[in-house]
Amino acid sequence: MTAASTGPAQALSGLAFLAGAPAAALERFAAHARWVDAGPDGIVVDFNDTTTDVFFVVQGAVPEHEANG
């Protein structure tokens, strides 16, 4: 399920911890979301990133890789 195929609020409703959230709340969350397709070799968060962003995986998985050196 992706935001493009179902709509952002519906994609968020598929996350277990948001299941049952009111539609209006999901719409507000979706309005502030930035949707990213990382692709098979994409980097979501890199070693030593200082981001304060929060990421939710709505489809697929993000593998953990150890830093080299």
C-alpha positions as a Markdown table, in Angstrom:
| # | Residue | x | y | z |
|---|---|---|---|---|
| 1 | Met | 0.0 | 0.0 | 0.0 |
| 2 | Thr | 1.5 | 3.3 | -1.0 |
| 3 | Ala | 0.3 | 6.9 | -0.7 |
| 4 | Ala | 0.2 | 7.2 | -4.5 |
| 5 | Ser | -2.0 | 4.2 | -4.9 |
| 6 | Thr | -4.4 | 4.7 | -2.0 |
| 7 | Gly | -4.0 | 8.2 | -0.8 |
| 8 | Pro | -1.8 | 9.4 | 2.1 |
| 9 | Ala | -4.4 | 9.2 | 4.9 |
| 10 | Gln | -5.4 | 5.7 | 3.9 |
| 11 | Ala | -1.7 | 4.6 | 3.7 |
| 12 | Leu | -1.2 | 6.0 | 7.2 |
| 13 | Ser | -4.2 | 4.1 | 8.5 |
| 14 | Gly | -2.5 | 0.9 | 7.5 |
| 15 | Leu | 0.1 | 1.4 | 10.2 |
| 16 | Ala | -0.8 | -0.7 | 13.2 |
| 17 | Phe | -0.3 | 2.1 | 15.7 |
| 18 | Leu | -2.5 | 4.5 | 13.8 |
| 19 | Ala | -5.3 | 1.9 | 13.1 |
| 20 | Gly | -8.5 | 3.3 | 14.4 |
| 21 | Ala | -7.4 | 6.9 | 14.4 |
| 22 | Pro | -10.1 | 9.3 | 13.3 |
| 23 | Ala | -10.0 | 10.2 | 9.6 |
| 24 | Ala | -9.6 | 13.9 | 10.4 |
| 25 | Ala | -6.4 | 13.2 | 12.4 |
| 26 | Leu | -5.0 | 11.0 | 9.6 |
| 27 | Glu | -5.7 | 13.8 | 7.1 |
| 28 | Arg | -3.8 | 16.3 | 9.3 |
| 29 | Phe | -0.9 | 13.9 | 9.6 |
| 30 | Ala | -0.9 | 13.2 | 5.9 |
| 31 | Ala | -0.9 | 16.9 | 5.1 |
| 32 | His | 2.4 | 17.3 | 7.0 |
| 33 | Ala | 4.0 | 14.1 | 5.7 |
| 34 | Arg | 6.7 | 14.0 | 3.0 |
| 35 | Trp | 6.5 | 10.7 | 1.1 |
| 36 | Val | 9.8 | 9.2 | 0.0 |
| 37 | Asp | 10.4 | 6.1 | -2.2 |
| 38 | Ala | 13.9 | 5.1 | -1.1 |
| 39 | Gly | 14.1 | 2.4 | -3.7 |
| 40 | Pro | 16.0 | -0.9 | -3.3 |
| 41 | Asp | 19.4 | 0.6 | -2.7 |
| 42 | Gly | 18.3 | 3.9 | -1.2 |
| 43 | Ile | 19.6 | 5.3 | 2.0 |
| 44 | Val | 16.9 | 6.4 | 4.5 |
| 45 | Val | 19.2 | 7.5 | 7.3 |
| 46 | Asp | 23.0 | 7.5 | 7.0 |
| 47 | Phe | 25.6 | 7.0 | 9.6 |
| 48 | Asn | 26.1 | 10.2 | 11.7 |
| 49 | Asp | 23.0 | 11.9 | 10.3 |
| 50 | Thr | 21.8 | 14.6 | 12.6 |
| 51 | Thr | 18.2 | 14.6 | 11.3 |
| 52 | Thr | 15.3 | 14.9 | 13.7 |
| 53 | Asp | 12.9 | 13.6 | 11.1 |
| 54 | Val | 10.7 | 10.7 | 11.9 |
| 55 | Phe | 10.3 | 7.9 | 9.3 |
| 56 | Phe | 7.4 | 5.4 | 9.0 |
| 57 | Val | 7.8 | 2.5 | 6.6 |
| 58 | Val | 4.4 | 1.9 | 5.0 |
| 59 | Gln | 5.6 | -0.7 | 2.5 |
| 60 | Gly | 8.6 | -3.0 | 2.3 |
| 61 | Ala | 11.5 | -3.0 | 4.8 |
| 62 | Val | 14.6 | -1.0 | 5.6 |
| 63 | Pro | 17.6 | -3.1 | 6.2 |
| 64 | Glu | 20.2 | -2.1 | 8.8 |
| 65 | His | 23.8 | -1.9 | 7.6 |
| 66 | Glu | 26.8 | -1.5 | 9.7 |
| 67 | Ala | 29.1 | 1.5 | 9.2 |
| 68 | Asn | 32.4 | 0.8 | 7.6 |
| 69 | Gly | 35.3 | 2.0 | 9.7 |
